């Protein structure tokens, strides 16, 4: 029984719960590191299927095998790469060069397939894939327009005056509808677009002073909208524009930081600047739980906390030459 216990302890920190809270047992963990590879720009990104890893070196895209880290393909862009994103098929990959207003796409399986999107004088500050992986969304500078580019028939659709570039743009669960926050004449509005034809399915104003963000519910029956931090206002709209519910926890103080749906769509969590998270019922939008986040979190003694340290080789010295330094850094 003892070897089995050691093996489980080495693979999971939760195994410390088998010990008494008064005597937690430290567990030694062993990690293997690969060689160091040069990487600049955005952080490396794994493909959705986990088989490939995309890294950036200045203007070059380097795709490696996730297991062996061997180079699978290398592609060159026209300028420094600022953002990288995989398509849902784990084959096509998007590279955004915001300085040049360019978006270039490449295929891992077909090195001869390429795509280039040039926004021209409008520029580009954000680019992303649609859930289906057949279209690319780009947002022009100063939020002048949002463009939807088709990789199938090379067509392009535009949405005027999106309020944001990297938020306020959300697809529903099956990707059939896209909700876009807009700001025109100092008033907030939402446009719901059908992704089958990329036409407007609904357009309606929202009762916010300064809309901060929006989120589709997992069942696609409602859209959660919340106001800027100056006002604690959370609104629930139907996709056709009907106001379903309005929730305000307090007034006169900074309001909502972030909102998140539960995976089932039955609950909605709203975190605010008073360091509390309120869990709401999606039917009535009333809070049934209020979770506090204290400044100091005291963990029970049964919780194991690990600290990563770097062990120096025998030939190295960390004590400045006198040999009296600690051997961990």
ABEGO torsion letter per residue (X at the ends): XAAAAAAAAAABAAAAAABBAABBBBBBBBBBBBBBBBBBEBBBBBBAAGABBBBBBEABBBBBBAAAGBBABBBBBABBBABBBBBAAGABBBBBBAAAGBBBBBBAABAABBBBBBAEAAEBABBBBBAAGABBBBBBBGGABBBBBBAAAGBBBBBBGBABAABGBBBBAAGABBBBBBBBGGBBBBBBBBAAAGBBABBBBBBBABBABBBBBAAGABBBBBBBAABBBBBBBBAAGBBABBBBABBGBBBBABBBBBAAGABBBBBBAAGBBBBBBAAAGBBABBBBBBABBBBBAABBBBBBBBBBBAABBAAGGAGABBABX
